[in-house]
């Protein structure tokens, strides 16, 4: 079953990469021209800072306060982000897709140049992993709505900066959401091992 799902995901990603190229580049070209680059730069940086900072701050606070439930939540959220980033970076080098501004220098103007491959978006995967795991852990509208809006903003920012195609962002979002859901089960085992429960 797991092999079939993996083969299906790789097939979908390959088809997205091959068949959606015109849609991808036209969308990047349009969004790259929107004059919200300062906002995009801020959102893009938050796509790394928050996925690292939120679980780290939760974990440190939980250790200081000796709050075991909060520590479990911090571990769940942190490991979800780590899994999402690990998977995206593995796929980046497996697919080795050029960034839009590299492949189309006459059409796309990068706001912040990057040297790693494009597919899928690691910033977006981390953002969606954080947003989804927070929403699973704290299922309140005031957690879910801002997290979802922020994660979508990170994905948009990556396209606006000219460093990702929409298919990179959509795949990164799917990986982030998937890791948060899968990690619910992984952390049941991890909690038994770490907390002897």
C-alpha positions, 0 to 999 in steps of 0.5 A, a space after each residue: 500500500 505504501 509503495 503504491 501511494 509513493 509511486 502515485 505521488 511521484 507520478 503525479 509530481 512528474 506529470 505536474 512538472 512535465 504537463 503544467 510547464 506553460 501554466 506554471 511559467 505564465 502564472 509565475 510571470 504574472 505574479 512576479 510582476 505584482 508590486 508586493 515584493 517587500 511583503 513577499 520577502 517578509 512572508 518568505 523569511 517567516 516561512 523559515 523562522 516560524 516553523 523553527 521558532 514556534 516548536 522551539 519556543 514551545 519546547 523551551 517553555 515546556 521544559 522550564 515549566 515542566 509541562 509534559 503535555 506542551 512538550 509533547 505538542 512541541 515535539 509533534 509540531 517540530 518533528 512534523 516540520 522536520 519531516 516535511 523539510 527533509 522530504 522536500 529537500 530529498 525531492 529537490 535533488 531527485 528532480 533537480 528542477 531549475 528555478 523559474 528565474 534561472 530557466 526564464 531569465 528574460 521573463 522572471 526577475 528574482 527578488 531573492 536568488 537561491 541556488 537550490 533546485 526548485 521542486 518542491 517548495 521547502 518554505 511552503 512545505 514547512 509553513 503548511 506543516 506548521 499550520 496543519 500541525 498547530 491546527 490539529 493540536 489546537 483545533 480552534 478557529 483562531 488558530 486554524 484561520 490565521 495559520 492557513 492564511 499565513 501558510 498560503 501567504 508564504 506559498 504566494 510569496 515564493 511565486 511572487 519572488 520568482 523562485 518557485 512555480 505554482 506546482 512547486 508550491 502546491 506540492 510543498 503544501 501537500 507534503 506539509 499537510 501530509 507530514 502533519 497528518 502522518 506525524 500524528 501516528 508517528 508521535 504516538 510511537 515517539 511519545 511511548 519511547 520518550 515518555 515511557 507511556 
